[in-house]
Amino acid sequence: MNRPDVKTLLILRHAKAETPWGAPDRDRGLTERGGEQARWIGEYLLREGLLPDGATVSDALRTRATYAWIASVLGEDAPSAYLDERLYDAPARRLIAVINETPETVRTLILVAHQPAVQEAATQLASADSDEMAVWDMASDYPTAGLCVFTVPGDWASLDGRDATLERFVVPPKH
């Protein structure tokens, strides 16, 4: 993944959200478990050297909070989140369209969004060269804080389907 012509795409479902009675869905924050999941993802990214230089995040509270926990772990090297309202309640094609707008100077992009779009977009993007177990795991269950790690061989703008390699699918351990 260190070749200069290859980019890395990280598609993350937000961490575990609270479900307060009567609260608007967009305003749901994270549970304590959600904070732990998000911190674990940040530690995983550090440990694996998957440091994003671009972050596109749904403007819902739970996705913003997920990325805030990750950024707190990554420290000063964490990119500022670009909050995109189009990622909330979006179909997979919209997630991919937002990814297509990423500047080519970004080498590693983290996208934090919602189900079912994250799973559908990841399924659509996974090429035949993808890790079979990662595809199987991601397609069968995409839990909160599930993370797909893709390599992207071309431009962000041309990414549309079956053209990114799913290298791994990672889920924080259950406590």
PyMOL commands that set and color helices and strands:
alter all, ss='L'
color gray80, all
select helices_A, chain A and resi 25-27+32-48+61-77+85-87+92-100+117-125+132-140+156-158
alter helices_A, ss='H'
color red, helices_A
select strands_A, chain A and resi 7-13+54-58+81-84+108-113+147-152+165-170
alter strands_A, ss='S'
color yellow, strands_A
deselect
rebuild
show_as cartoon
